[in-house]
Amino acid sequence: MPRLTIDLLVSTRRAEPSVESRQLRTAHDQRVEWRPLPNERRNRERRGNQGFTRFVGPGGDAEHTMSQAEARAIAQALGVPWHSVSGALASIDKRQSRTALAIAGLPSPRFTVRKTGLPGDSGSTMRDPGATISDSRSAIGDQGFAYPVVLKPVGLSGSRGVIRANDAAEYAAAVTRIEALLARPQVRASRLGLDDEILVEQYIAGREFALEGVLRAGALRVLALFDKPDPLEGPFFEETVYVTPSRAPEHVQARIVARVADAARALGLTHGPVHAECRVTASGDVYVLEVAGRPIGGLCSRVLSFVGPDGRPVSLETVLLEHAVGRSIEGFAREGPAAAVMMIPIPRRGIFKGTGGEKSAREVAGVTEVRITAKEGQLLEPLPEGGSYLGFIFARGSSPAEAERSVRGAHARLEFSIARELTVAAG
């Protein structure tokens, strides 16, 4: 397999990119150049946990801050096949996404959108969600709902701010809690106008799955289907373990794949990576919770490795880059037999002091990596307000059950020291 080298930087959380990434020329002889952001703006955007960089167009004077959605627009301008801009925007706006799936006739929970009342934002770009849905601050019963419901900030991801409410009191408490989260300056700075609305939808009971795939001219190729073996029933929805291959019956897996393909088409996602979340009810109905026009987030991609046409192992990112430049990825197959990742949950709010038991955790059979990403002195915050994990555990096994046992066994050997947060009263 020829070595693929692409010197392209479209988004970063680093203060500066590597030297070799500072400047490049594309196949269309268009120049992309790094310009450091002013310290104040850079720090604000780093806190907002949103990848940004500077983009300088061919003329050298079209300099501006670039969001992840704009990265897709740049790919389009440079002639690199990618998801449409409208599809990318729809996939990151829960209101647009829910509306598009309902209009397409896919199984969808009943939903409405509640304005938060936070000042200064225009809200979601789609104002009319359909004839049977209306914007309202009225009671759930007035909208034709029955408890339980799930409340979700329209523009956040990673289960952040997602809360289940079983009655009116829990609903009111959830609204208050989400509004407080959305009022945080770092959240408002990073969500690009999507932080004044809360999606309220009927809770769907069922098992949850995640699909990693890639679209080529609208055709979906599945790279992995993950089980989420831990029940995600609320009140918060913290993802912990992903395991592949899925242990669901073949006909259920086929139904999930078909629904995700339909959902991607409904959103306008046509070419590039997709990461989808689904729920399958006891009766076998598949509800697509979301389809994002991106690969699996953070370090989780390390759970997947592939064998290339030449027999060498390669990463998910290599496969996606091959696809992005128009090369065939038919010769790549997921390296088996089974793999699992645990996103180590944060047990409580406090100041992180350190980890014990890492050496013992790494010695668990099947464990390939234990990566603690939290830094000493960091303020840890669990969901629904928090937006990070303590770290990640990766494992491989002869079966999905064996890989799952390995990550759980390693986690049981870890000890986390979290000190109480000290607050200083004003005056």
VOSE-106665 format. One record per residue (C-alpha): residue in three letters; x, y, z. Coordinates in nm, 3 decimals. Layout:
BEGIN
   miza         X         Y         Z
    Ala         X         Y         Z
...
***
This chain:
BEGIN
   miza         X         Y         Z
    Met     0.000     0.000     0.000
    Pro     0.149     0.339    -0.095
    Arg     0.213     0.570     0.199
    Leu    -0.051     0.841     0.227
    Thr     0.083     1.181     0.335
    Ile    -0.156     1.473     0.368
    Asp    -0.030     1.792     0.528
    Leu    -0.370     1.948     0.596
    Leu    -0.480     2.119     0.917
    Val    -0.839     2.239     0.940
    Ser    -0.899     2.237     1.314
    Thr    -0.691     2.213     1.626
    Arg    -0.709     2.256     2.001
    Arg    -0.335     2.317     2.025
    Ala    -0.191     2.661     2.080
    Glu     0.004     2.617     1.755
    Pro     0.031     2.339     1.497
    Ser     0.351     2.159     1.411
    Val     0.596     2.341     1.188
    Glu     0.513     2.124     0.889
    Ser     0.144     2.209     0.924
    Arg     0.191     2.585     0.915
    Gln     0.150     2.613     0.541
    Leu     0.036     2.389     0.257
    Arg    -0.081     2.394    -0.098
    Thr    -0.369     2.180    -0.211
    Ala    -0.406     2.000    -0.542
    His    -0.594     2.309    -0.659
    Asp    -0.299     2.532    -0.560
    Gln    -0.497     2.701    -0.286
    Arg    -0.298     2.807     0.018
    Val    -0.395     2.738     0.379
    Glu    -0.175     2.911     0.634
    Trp    -0.167     2.909     1.014
    Arg    -0.203     3.242     1.193
    Pro    -0.202     3.224     1.576
    Leu    -0.508     3.366     1.744
    Pro    -0.467     3.654     1.990
    Asn    -0.418     3.515     2.341
    Glu    -0.751     3.629     2.477
    Arg    -0.952     3.482     2.192
    Arg    -0.742     3.166     2.185
    Asn    -0.792     3.102     2.556
    Arg    -1.166     3.159     2.537
    Glu    -1.201     2.919     2.248
    Arg    -0.983     2.656     2.415
    Arg    -1.205     2.669     2.721
    Gly    -1.506     2.627     2.499
    Asn    -1.361     2.294     2.380
    Gln    -1.433     2.380     2.017
    Gly    -1.159     2.329     1.758
    Phe    -1.063     2.654     1.588
    Thr    -0.783     2.774     1.367
    Arg    -0.719     3.052     1.120
    Phe    -0.789     3.006     0.751
    Val    -0.623     3.230     0.493
    Gly    -0.771     3.207     0.147
    Pro    -0.586     3.212    -0.185
    Gly    -0.568     3.592    -0.179
    Gly    -0.407     3.592     0.164
    Asp    -0.651     3.837     0.321
    Ala    -0.965     3.630     0.396
    Glu    -0.866     3.555     0.754
    His    -1.125     3.445     1.009
    Thr    -1.196     3.202     1.288
    Met    -1.306     2.863     1.153
    Ser    -1.558     2.635     1.318
    Gln    -1.599     2.266     1.246
    Ala    -1.896     2.340     1.021
    Glu    -1.691     2.593     0.824
    Ala    -1.424     2.329     0.776
    Arg    -1.675     2.147     0.559
    Ala    -1.734     2.462     0.359
    Ile    -1.359     2.496     0.304
    Ala    -1.335     2.135     0.188
    Gln    -1.611     2.213    -0.059
    Ala    -1.432     2.526    -0.181
    Leu    -1.109     2.333    -0.229
    Gly    -1.280     2.064    -0.431
    Val    -1.241     1.793    -0.167
    Pro    -1.553     1.570    -0.162
    Trp    -1.727     1.599     0.173
    His    -2.065     1.627     0.334
    Ser    -2.268     1.928     0.225
    Val    -2.256     2.237     0.445
    Ser    -2.631     2.214     0.502
    Gly    -2.596     1.850     0.604
    Ala    -2.314     1.932     0.845
    Leu    -2.518     2.210     1.004
    Ala    -2.825     1.988     1.037
    Ser    -2.622     1.715     1.206
    Ile    -2.499     1.944     1.485
    Asp    -2.837     2.109     1.551
    Lys    -3.065     1.866     1.734
    Arg    -3.375     2.059     1.631
    Gln    -3.293     2.046     1.261
    Ser    -3.191     1.683     1.291
    Arg    -3.510     1.575     1.470
    Thr    -3.723     1.765     1.220
    Ala    -3.549     1.617     0.915
    Leu    -3.585     1.262     1.044
    Ala    -3.954     1.311     1.125
    Ile    -4.026     1.463     0.783
    Ala    -3.851     1.166     0.620
    Gly    -4.094     0.934     0.798
    Leu    -3.832     0.765     1.018
    Pro    -3.932     0.650     1.367
    Ser    -3.897     0.961     1.581
    Pro    -3.998     1.053     1.933
    Arg    -4.252     1.332     1.969
    Phe    -4.062     1.652     2.042
    Thr    -4.092     2.022     2.099
    Val    -3.846     2.305     2.158
    Arg    -3.845     2.523     2.465
    Lys    -3.680     2.865     2.460
    Thr    -3.443     2.919     2.751
    Gly    -3.497     3.293     2.778
    Leu    -3.121     3.353     2.773
    Pro    -3.048     3.692     2.614
    Gly    -2.848     3.766     2.305
    Asp    -2.887     3.461     2.082
    Ser    -3.089     3.398     1.768
    Gly    -3.122     3.024     1.831
    Ser    -3.149     2.734     1.592
    Thr    -3.148     2.809     1.221
    Met    -3.471     2.614     1.160
    Arg    -3.770     2.806     1.290
    Asp    -4.060     2.585     1.179
    Pro    -4.025     2.226     1.303
    Gly    -4.348     2.103     1.146
    Ala    -4.721     2.139     1.159
    Thr    -4.774     1.918     1.464
    Ile    -4.498     2.071     1.675
    Ser    -4.488     2.418     1.826
    Asp    -4.238     2.625     2.021
    Ser    -4.371     2.667     2.371
    Arg    -4.290     2.731     2.734
    Ser    -4.616     2.562     2.828
    Ala    -4.661     2.244     3.030
    Ile    -4.571     1.907     2.880
    Gly    -4.933     1.793     2.887
    Asp    -5.035     2.089     2.671
    Gln    -4.802     1.961     2.399
    Gly    -4.950     1.611     2.398
    Phe    -4.659     1.451     2.586
    Ala    -4.656     1.196     2.861
    Tyr    -4.371     1.152     3.107
    Pro    -4.092     1.050     3.103
    Val    -3.926     1.297     2.866
    Val    -3.565     1.381     2.786
    Leu    -3.437     1.738     2.774
    Lys    -3.136     1.816     2.553
    Pro    -2.955     2.142     2.471
    Val    -2.994     2.190     2.097
    Gly    -2.625     2.251     2.029
    Leu    -2.424     2.048     2.282
    Ser    -2.284     1.698     2.234
    Gly    -2.143     1.408     2.432
    Ser    -2.457     1.375     2.650
    Arg    -2.376     1.711     2.805
    Gly    -2.688     1.871     2.952
    Val    -2.906     1.569     2.865
    Ile    -3.148     1.493     3.151
    Arg    -3.447     1.263     3.190
    Ala    -3.754     1.396     3.372
    Asn    -4.022     1.162     3.508
    Asp    -4.266     1.426     3.633
    Ala    -4.332     1.800     3.641
    Ala    -4.101     1.865     3.936
    Glu    -3.809     1.687     3.768
    Tyr    -3.887     1.869     3.444
    Ala    -3.868     2.209     3.614
    Ala    -3.545     2.114     3.789
    Ala    -3.394     1.991     3.461
    Val    -3.481     2.315     3.282
    Thr    -3.319     2.519     3.559
    Arg    -3.006     2.305     3.551
    Ile    -2.969     2.316     3.173
    Glu    -3.026     2.691     3.162
    Ala    -2.749     2.736     3.419
    Leu    -2.516     2.525     3.204
    Leu    -2.601     2.714     2.887
    Ala    -2.550     3.047     3.063
    Arg    -2.183     2.967     3.128
    Pro    -1.965     3.204     2.923
    Gln    -1.745     2.926     2.784
    Val    -2.051     2.733     2.663
    Arg    -2.210     3.038     2.503
    Ala    -1.881     3.127     2.337
    Ser    -1.852     2.790     2.168
    Arg    -2.201     2.702     2.050
    Leu    -2.242     2.956     1.771
    Gly    -2.598     3.066     1.848
    Leu    -2.744     2.726     1.940
    Asp    -2.759     2.789     2.312
    Asp    -3.101     2.947     2.364
    Glu    -3.317     2.640     2.302
    Ile    -3.380     2.306     2.473
    Leu    -3.513     2.008     2.282
    Val    -3.777     1.818     2.478
    Glu    -3.860     1.472     2.344
    Gln    -4.046     1.163     2.452
    Tyr    -3.817     0.913     2.626
    Ile    -3.762     0.598     2.420
    Ala    -3.683     0.285     2.620
    Gly    -3.443     0.042     2.459
    Arg    -3.087    -0.077     2.405
    Glu    -2.841     0.171     2.263
    Phe    -2.591     0.121     1.980
    Ala    -2.333     0.332     1.799
    Leu    -2.238     0.295     1.434
    Glu    -1.914     0.408     1.278
    Gly    -1.923     0.434     0.903
    Val    -1.829     0.622     0.592
    Leu    -2.045     0.747     0.307
    Arg    -1.938     0.750    -0.055
    Ala    -2.179     0.921    -0.292
    Gly    -2.457     0.848    -0.043
    Ala    -2.377     0.475     0.000
    Leu    -2.300     0.371     0.357
    Arg    -2.014     0.138     0.442
    Val    -2.016     0.022     0.804
    Leu    -1.676     0.023     0.971
    Ala    -1.800    -0.092     1.311
    Leu    -2.123    -0.140     1.504
    Phe    -2.084    -0.097     1.880
    Asp    -2.294    -0.231     2.163
    Lys    -2.337    -0.003     2.464
    Pro    -2.384    -0.271     2.728
    Asp    -2.452    -0.038     3.020
    Pro    -2.818     0.067     3.047
    Leu    -2.865     0.433     2.955
    Glu    -3.190     0.507     3.134
    Gly    -3.116     0.838     3.307
    Pro    -3.146     1.066     3.483
    Phe    -2.819     1.136     3.301
    Phe    -2.681     0.951     3.000
    Glu    -2.309     0.896     3.052
    Glu    -2.160     0.663     2.796
    Thr    -1.901     0.431     2.945
    Val    -1.833     0.115     2.743
    Tyr    -1.833     0.054     2.366
    Val    -1.786    -0.304     2.241
    Thr    -1.754    -0.431     1.885
    Pro    -1.860    -0.642     1.702
    Ser    -2.217    -0.611     1.816
    Arg    -2.383    -0.908     1.981
    Ala    -2.727    -0.810     1.850
    Pro    -2.898    -1.059     1.616
    Glu    -2.809    -1.018     1.250
    His    -3.155    -0.895     1.155
    Val    -3.137    -0.624     1.422
    Gln    -2.794    -0.514     1.300
    Ala    -2.925    -0.498     0.943
    Arg    -3.217    -0.285     1.056
    Ile    -2.982    -0.045     1.238
    Val    -2.763    -0.006     0.929
    Ala    -3.065     0.061     0.706
    Arg    -3.206     0.321     0.946
    Val    -2.873     0.503     0.976
    Ala    -2.840     0.513     0.597
    Asp    -3.192     0.656     0.571
    Ala    -3.118     0.912     0.843
    Ala    -2.794     1.027     0.679
    Arg    -2.982     1.073     0.353
    Ala    -3.255     1.271     0.529
    Leu    -2.996     1.505     0.684
    Gly    -2.812     1.559     0.357
    Leu    -2.493     1.378     0.459
    Thr    -2.350     1.217     0.147
    His    -1.971     1.180     0.148
    Gly    -1.742     1.136     0.446
    Pro    -1.736     0.981     0.793
    Val    -2.049     0.940     1.005
    His    -2.100     0.851     1.369
    Ala    -2.456     0.752     1.460
    Glu    -2.636     0.674     1.786
    Cys    -2.948     0.454     1.788
    Arg    -3.197     0.298     2.027
    Val    -3.369    -0.033     1.956
    Thr    -3.694    -0.095     2.140
    Ala    -3.818    -0.427     2.275
    Ser    -4.045    -0.454     1.969
    Gly    -3.750    -0.404     1.732
    Asp    -3.814    -0.046     1.623
    Val    -3.493     0.148     1.553
    Tyr    -3.485     0.513     1.660
    Val    -3.190     0.711     1.528
    Leu    -3.093     0.953     1.803
    Glu    -2.835     1.139     1.596
    Val    -2.605     1.111     1.297
    Ala    -2.295     1.330     1.308
    Gly    -2.091     1.406     0.998
    Arg    -1.764     1.317     1.173
    Pro    -1.584     1.010     1.308
    Ile    -1.604     0.886     1.666
    Gly    -1.481     1.152     1.907
    Gly    -1.163     1.195     2.107
    Leu    -0.931     0.904     2.178
    Cys    -1.213     0.654     2.130
    Ser    -1.102     0.600     1.771
    Arg    -0.810     0.395     1.908
    Val    -1.054     0.112     1.975
    Leu    -1.060     0.054     1.600
    Ser    -0.770    -0.066     1.391
    Phe    -0.776    -0.197     1.037
    Val    -0.570    -0.421     0.814
    Gly    -0.476    -0.263     0.484
    Pro    -0.445    -0.431     0.145
    Asp    -0.076    -0.497     0.217
    Gly    -0.157    -0.668     0.547
    Arg    -0.024    -0.389     0.768
    Pro    -0.236    -0.249     1.054
    Val    -0.357     0.108     1.011
    Ser    -0.568     0.348     1.214
    Leu    -0.923     0.465     1.153
    Glu    -0.782     0.805     1.059
    Thr    -0.570     0.650     0.785
    Val    -0.876     0.481     0.636
    Leu    -1.070     0.808     0.644
    Leu    -0.785     1.002     0.482
    Glu    -0.762     0.743     0.206
    His    -1.133     0.792     0.149
    Ala    -1.106     1.172     0.163
    Val    -0.856     1.187    -0.124
    Gly    -1.066     0.958    -0.341
    Arg    -0.883     0.630    -0.296
    Ser    -1.073     0.307    -0.254
    Ile    -1.104     0.170     0.098
    Glu    -1.252    -0.163    -0.011
    Gly    -0.928    -0.339     0.078
    Phe    -0.940    -0.229     0.444
    Ala    -1.098    -0.458     0.703
    Arg    -1.142    -0.409     1.075
    Glu    -0.879    -0.595     1.275
    Gly    -1.055    -0.855     1.489
    Pro    -1.186    -1.038     1.657
    Ala    -1.327    -0.806     1.929
    Ala    -1.243    -0.474     2.092
    Ala    -1.375    -0.254     2.369
    Val    -1.314     0.092     2.510
    Met    -1.420     0.233     2.844
    Met    -1.458     0.608     2.877
    Ile    -1.366     0.635     3.245
    Pro    -1.649     0.825     3.417
    Ile    -1.596     1.106     3.664
    Pro    -1.752     0.988     3.992
    Arg    -1.790     1.329     4.157
    Arg    -1.699     1.695     4.132
    Gly    -1.364     1.795     4.278
    Ile    -0.996     1.861     4.218
    Phe    -0.808     1.574     4.057
    Lys    -0.506     1.468     4.261
    Gly    -0.391     1.156     4.083
    Thr    -0.445     0.790     3.995
    Gly    -0.333     0.469     4.164
    Gly    -0.331     0.117     4.028
    Glu    -0.238     0.199     3.667
    Lys     0.035    -0.067     3.651
    Ser    -0.204    -0.330     3.785
    Ala    -0.477    -0.222     3.543
    Arg    -0.242    -0.258     3.246
    Glu    -0.162    -0.613     3.354
    Val    -0.523    -0.730     3.305
    Ala    -0.536    -0.984     3.023
    Gly    -0.649    -0.827     2.697
    Val    -0.589    -0.466     2.800
    Thr    -0.390    -0.281     2.533
    Glu    -0.380     0.068     2.680
    Val    -0.477     0.266     2.989
    Arg    -0.468     0.639     2.920
    Ile    -0.546     0.885     3.200
    Thr    -0.620     1.218     3.036
    Ala    -0.721     1.421     3.344
    Lys    -0.442     1.645     3.471
    Glu    -0.338     1.689     3.832
    Gly    -0.505     1.999     3.974
    Gln    -0.784     1.991     3.714
    Leu    -1.139     2.060     3.827
    Leu    -1.342     1.749     3.749
    Glu    -1.712     1.781     3.681
    Pro    -1.944     1.487     3.607
    Leu    -2.237     1.491     3.371
    Pro    -2.467     1.656     3.296
    Glu    -2.254     1.971     3.331
    Gly    -1.914     1.814     3.260
    Gly    -1.775     1.756     2.915
    Ser    -1.479     1.522     2.967
    Tyr    -1.368     1.187     3.108
    Leu    -1.094     1.080     3.347
    Gly    -0.939     0.878     3.067
    Phe    -0.978     0.568     2.852
    Ile    -0.917     0.194     2.877
    Phe    -0.875    -0.015     2.561
    Ala    -0.885    -0.393     2.530
    Arg    -0.903    -0.674     2.276
    Gly    -1.035    -1.025     2.317
    Ser    -1.142    -1.340     2.141
    Ser    -1.506    -1.233     2.188
    Pro    -1.698    -0.913     2.268
    Ala    -1.771    -1.044     2.618
    Glu    -1.401    -1.107     2.683
    Ala    -1.301    -0.758     2.567
    Glu    -1.573    -0.605     2.783
    Arg    -1.456    -0.802     3.088
    Ser    -1.104    -0.676     3.034
    Val    -1.190    -0.305     3.040
    Arg    -1.416    -0.352     3.342
    Gly    -1.149    -0.553     3.522
    Ala    -0.888    -0.285     3.456
    His    -1.121    -0.012     3.574
    Ala    -1.182    -0.198     3.900
    Arg    -0.808    -0.181     3.976
    Leu    -0.785     0.197     3.935
    Glu    -0.811     0.433     4.229
    Phe    -0.878     0.802     4.177
    Ser    -0.792     1.070     4.429
    Ile    -1.036     1.360     4.403
    Ala    -1.019     1.638     4.661
    Arg    -1.309     1.851     4.764
    Glu    -1.334     2.178     4.576
    Leu    -1.270     2.480     4.795
    Thr    -1.485     2.787     4.743
    Val    -1.399     3.131     4.873
    Ala    -1.689     3.355     4.970
    Ala    -1.675     3.711     4.840
    Gly    -1.626     3.987     5.097
***
